[in-house]
Amino acid sequence: MLTRRDILKSLGISPTVLPFLSNLSSMAADANGAQETKRRLVIVFTPDGVVKENFWPRSQGLFSPDIPPTQHDALPSILTPFEFLKDQLLLIKGVDNQIRGDGDGHMRGMGCLLTGIELFPGNIQGGSHTPAGWASGKSIDQEIAEHLQKDITTTTRFHSLEFGVLVPNKADTWTRMVYAGPNKPLAPIDDPYQMFKKLYGKTKDRESLKSILDEVRGDLSKLANHLPSEDRQLLEEHTDMVRQFERELKKSEVDDAHPTPTLEEGIIEQNEQMPKISRMQTELLVSAFQADFTRVATLQFTNSVGQASMTWLGIQERQHTLSHKPNSDTDAQEKLTKINAWYASEIAHLAQRLAETPEPGGSGSMLDHTTILWTNELGEGNSHSHKDIPWAFIGSGLGFKGGRMVDAGGVPHNRLLLSIAHGMGLTNLSQFGNPDFCNDGPIQGLS
């Protein structure tokens, strides 16, 4: 079987062009050239719960395509950025994190969110609860990624990619939601320069940014002469995206030239850059999916107990501080609603970028083959409730039916994790995390 490296060697072309070739059908690693339907998953995390009355629709199905538009209710205010995606939006209510054991509400919310299993005992103290350590099992995204890597038709250059946006530079249970296994947290990369280096293998620094295309331009041109027209176009689009992102990196260097203010200990540096970093990471994520570098990714905004101060929204208070205000504090509730609506707008932007990007080598858009899951470690911040954790799905990658809300009736979230795994092809998986919460299998009626 010829590999990409074998083909490049026969043409006298450097392996440094490999990052540009992952999604070209004529350079596929499998000899038979068979085409399979791609399914991708990206899990987006935002912290500290939501304002429930401004997140959940009043009734099920009121924005369903099966109901005449004249009978549709407007989306709740937090979800308004998804208006143009309404027919692809699936909300699942009544799914609770029922994992108990050591750790405070935020710790168990974060560490058990994607693992569905208890935290190990440990020495990390939080809140008024017992101390705890890392999660005692792997996360569902890693279970899915491992499954995909076992099949030559779905294996990718990267097992998975973990993106971050202003995740604190410290390792504790509040900052990690992805686990390769028990006691094996994976840190998200929240520096776009570092992620760019990971994807394209060229060392970058903020003082001297030299285009990676300078070194591979000749080989890419030589290779293009041996590609069919469709692959030549994909290669050109990919290199154009890299070139555009390099321009954005250079521009950000100029924009960041002013002195960085000194912040209080524990507060994330460069708070004001959060919107810019979010969009840069989005572009890298779309590029990675377009190039088929991976089919499983996570995007983590800050961390559990996230203390971003969204001054660009006119909000000076920190998010976690606001989330502890009582529901009767209308000012805090309004600000938290604006904060979560901003998160929704960033996720909607990611969905829009995928929707406007044609599926490489396939039909429809990339969003037709991708599902974005937006979730949280809490259902509500001030009560630290693990009930009605927000689960919002956008896109068609899992085959779930959008344009509606489903009330699951208070089931353990392990069952939803199983549903996600089945949607990504792991149909033989019968339990995940703590088996006591998997007895009834995946949630039915989502497809």
Residue pairs with C-beta under 8 A, 6 or more apart in sequence:
1 29
1 30
1 31
2 31
3 29
4 18
4 21
4 27
4 29
5 15
5 18
7 27
8 14
8 15
8 17
8 18
8 223
11 222
11 223
11 226
12 222
13 219
13 222
13 223
14 216
14 219
16 201
16 215
16 216
16 219
17 216
17 219
17 220
17 223
18 157
19 157
19 199
19 200
19 201
19 291
19 293
20 216
20 220
20 235
20 238
20 239
20 242
20 291
21 27
21 223
21 235
22 156
22 157
22 291
22 292
22 293
23 234
23 238
23 290
23 291
23 292
23 360
23 361
24 227
24 231
24 234
24 235
24 361
25 33
25 35
25 230
25 231
25 361
26 227
26 228
26 231
27 227
27 231
29 152
29 155
30 152
30 153
34 153
35 361
35 362
36 153
36 154
37 362
37 369
38 292
38 295
38 359
38 362
38 369
39 295
39 369
39 370
39 371
39 397
39 398
39 423
39 424
39 425
40 289
40 295
40 296
40 297
40 366
40 369
40 370
40 371
40 397
41 141
41 144
41 295
41 296
41 297
41 370
41 371
41 373
41 397
41 398
41 420
41 424
42 285
42 289
42 296
42 297
42 298
42 299
42 350
42 370
42 371
42 372
42 373
43 114
43 141
43 297
43 298
43 299
43 373
43 375
44 298
44 299
44 300
44 301
44 347
44 350
44 372
44 373
44 374
44 375
45 113
45 177
45 298
45 299
45 300
45 301
45 375
45 376
45 377
46 301
46 302
46 306
46 340
46 343
46 374
46 376
47 301
47 302
47 303
47 304
47 305
47 306
47 319
47 320
47 376
47 377
47 378
48 304
48 305
48 306
48 319
48 320
48 323
48 376
48 377
48 378
48 381
49 323
49 376
49 377
49 378
49 379
49 380
49 381
49 382
49 384
49 385
50 78
50 336
50 340
50 376
50 379
50 380
50 381
50 390
51 78
51 333
51 336
51 337
51 340
52 379
52 380
52 388
53 76
54 76
54 77
54 78
54 333
54 337
54 340
55 76
55 78
55 79
55 340
55 390
56 76
56 91
56 93
56 388
56 405
57 63
57 73
57 75
57 76
57 79
57 91
57 405
58 73
59 73
59 405
60 404
60 405
60 406
60 407
61 67
61 404
61 405
62 71
62 72
62 73
62 405
63 72
63 73
63 75
63 86
63 89
63 403
63 404
63 405
64 403
64 404
65 87
65 403
66 403
74 80
75 82
75 83
75 86
77 337
77 341
78 337
78 340
78 341
78 344
79 89
79 341
79 344
79 392
80 341
80 344
81 341
81 344
81 345
81 347
81 348
82 89
82 344
82 347
82 348
82 351
82 392
82 394
84 348
84 352
85 348
85 351
85 352
85 355
85 394
86 402
86 403
87 402
87 403
88 351
88 367
88 394
88 395
88 396
88 402
88 403
89 392
89 393
89 394
89 402
89 403
90 392
90 393
90 394
90 400
90 401
90 402
90 403
90 404
90 405
90 406
90 446
91 390
91 391
91 392
91 393
91 404
91 405
91 406
92 391
92 392
92 393
92 405
92 406
92 408
92 416
92 443
92 446
93 388
93 391
93 405
93 406
93 407
93 408
94 388
94 407
94 408
94 409
94 410
94 411
95 388
95 389
95 391
95 408
95 410
95 411
95 412
95 413
95 415
95 416
95 443
96 379
96 386
96 387
96 388
96 389
96 410
96 411
96 412
96 413
97 108
97 109
97 112
97 113
97 386
97 389
97 412
97 413
98 386
98 412
98 413
98 414
98 437
99 108
99 112
99 116
99 117
99 118
99 433
99 434
99 437
100 108
100 118
101 108
101 118
101 119
101 132
102 118
102 119
102 120
102 121
102 122
102 129
102 130
102 131
102 132
102 133
103 111
103 119
103 124
103 126
103 129
103 130
103 131
103 132
103 173
104 126
104 127
104 128
104 129
104 132
104 384
105 127
105 129
105 378
105 384
105 385
105 386
106 126
106 127
106 174
106 304
106 305
106 377
106 378
106 384
107 119
107 124
107 126
107 127
107 129
107 132
107 173
107 174
107 304
108 119
108 132
108 386
109 304
109 376
109 377
109 378
109 384
109 386
109 389
110 173
110 174
110 175
110 176
110 177
110 303
110 304
110 377
111 119
111 132
111 134
111 135
111 173
111 176
111 177
112 118
112 119
112 135
112 433
113 177
113 375
113 377
113 389
113 413
114 139
114 140
114 141
114 177
114 178
114 179
114 417
115 135
115 136
115 137
115 138
115 139
115 140
115 179
115 433
116 137
116 140
116 412
116 413
116 414
116 417
116 432
116 433
116 434
116 437
117 135
117 136
117 137
117 433
117 434
118 135
118 136
118 434
119 132
119 133
119 134
119 135
119 136
119 173
120 132
120 133
120 134
120 135
120 136
120 182
120 183
121 130
121 131
121 132
121 133
122 131
122 132
122 133
122 134
122 173
123 131
123 133
124 131
124 132
124 133
124 172
124 173
125 131
126 132
126 173
126 174
132 173
133 173
133 183
134 173
134 176
134 179
134 182
134 183
134 184
134 185
135 173
135 179
135 182
135 183
135 185
136 182
136 183
137 179
137 181
137 182
137 433
138 179
138 180
138 181
138 182
138 184
139 177
139 178
139 179
140 417
140 420
140 421
140 432
141 160
141 178
141 296
141 297
141 298
142 159
142 160
142 178
142 179
142 180
142 181
142 186
143 421
143 426
143 429
143 432
144 296
144 420
144 421
144 424
144 426
145 159
145 160
145 294
145 295
145 296
146 159
147 421
147 424
147 425
147 426
148 154
148 155
148 156
148 295
148 296
148 424
148 425
149 155
149 156
149 159
154 295
154 425
156 292
156 293
156 294
156 295
157 292
157 293
157 294
158 288
158 293
158 294
159 294
159 296
160 178
160 294
160 296
160 297
160 298
161 195
161 198
161 285
161 288
161 293
161 294
161 296
161 297
161 298
162 178
162 186
162 187
162 188
162 189
162 297
162 298
162 300
163 188
163 189
163 190
163 195
163 281
163 284
163 285
163 297
163 298
163 299
163 300
164 187
164 188
164 189
164 190
164 281
164 299
164 300
164 301
165 190
165 274
165 277
165 278
165 281
165 299
165 300
165 301
165 302
166 190
166 268
166 270
166 271
166 273
166 274
166 277
166 301
166 302
166 308
167 175
167 187
167 188
167 190
167 300
167 302
167 303
168 175
168 266
168 268
168 302
168 303
171 185
171 187
173 304
174 303
174 304
174 305
175 187
175 303
175 304
176 185
176 186
176 187
177 298
177 300
177 377
178 185
178 186
178 188
178 298
179 185
179 186
180 186
188 298
188 300
189 195
189 198
190 277
190 281
190 300
192 249
192 252
192 277
192 280
192 281
192 284
193 204
193 205
193 206
193 249
195 281
195 284
196 204
196 245
196 249
196 284
197 203
197 204
199 284
199 287
199 288
199 291
199 293
200 212
200 242
201 212
202 212
202 215
204 249
206 253
206 256
207 253
209 246
209 249
209 250
209 253
211 243
211 246
212 242
212 246
213 220
213 239
213 242
213 243
213 246
220 235
220 239
223 235
224 232
224 235
224 236
227 235
230 361
234 360
234 361
237 290
238 287
238 290
238 291
241 283
241 287
241 290
242 287
245 280
245 283
245 284
245 287
248 280
248 283
249 280
252 276
252 280
255 276
256 270
256 273
260 269
260 270
263 269
263 271
266 307
267 307
267 309
267 318
268 302
268 307
268 308
270 277
271 308
271 309
271 311
272 311
272 312
274 308
274 310
274 312
275 312
275 346
278 301
278 346
279 346
279 349
281 299
282 299
282 346
282 349
282 350
282 353
283 353
285 297
285 299
285 350
286 350
286 353
286 354
286 357
286 366
288 294
288 297
289 295
289 297
289 354
289 366
289 370
290 357
290 360
290 366
292 360
296 424
299 350
301 308
301 343
301 346
302 308
302 319
304 377
305 320
306 319
306 320
307 318
307 319
307 320
307 321
308 318
308 319
309 315
309 316
309 317
309 318
309 319
310 319
310 338
310 339
310 342
313 335
313 338
313 339
313 342
315 322
315 335
315 338
315 339
317 332
317 335
319 336
319 339
320 381
322 332
322 335
322 336
322 339
322 381
323 336
323 381
323 382
324 381
324 382
325 332
325 333
325 382
326 332
326 382
327 333
327 382
336 381
343 374
344 374
347 372
347 374
347 394
350 372
351 367
351 372
351 394
351 395
354 365
354 366
354 367
354 370
354 372
354 395
355 365
355 366
355 367
356 365
357 365
357 366
358 364
358 365
358 366
359 365
359 366
359 368
359 369
360 366
362 369
367 394
367 395
367 396
368 395
368 396
368 397
369 395
369 396
369 397
370 395
370 396
370 397
371 393
371 394
371 395
371 396
371 397
371 398
371 400
371 423
372 393
372 394
372 395
373 391
373 392
373 393
373 420
374 390
374 391
374 392
374 393
374 394
375 389
375 390
375 391
375 392
376 389
376 390
377 389
378 384
378 385
378 386
378 389
379 385
379 386
379 387
379 388
379 389
379 390
380 388
387 410
389 413
391 413
391 416
393 400
393 402
394 402
396 402
397 423
397 424
398 420
398 423
398 424
398 446
399 423
399 447
400 423
400 446
400 447
401 446
401 447
406 443
406 445
406 446
408 415
408 416
408 443
411 440
411 443
412 437
412 438
413 437
414 431
414 432
414 433
414 434
414 437
414 438
415 437
415 438
415 440
415 441
415 442
415 443
416 442
416 443
417 432
417 433
418 429
418 430
418 431
418 432
418 438
418 441
418 442
418 443
419 442
419 443
419 446
421 429
421 432
421 442
422 429
422 442
423 446
423 447
430 438
430 441
431 438
432 438
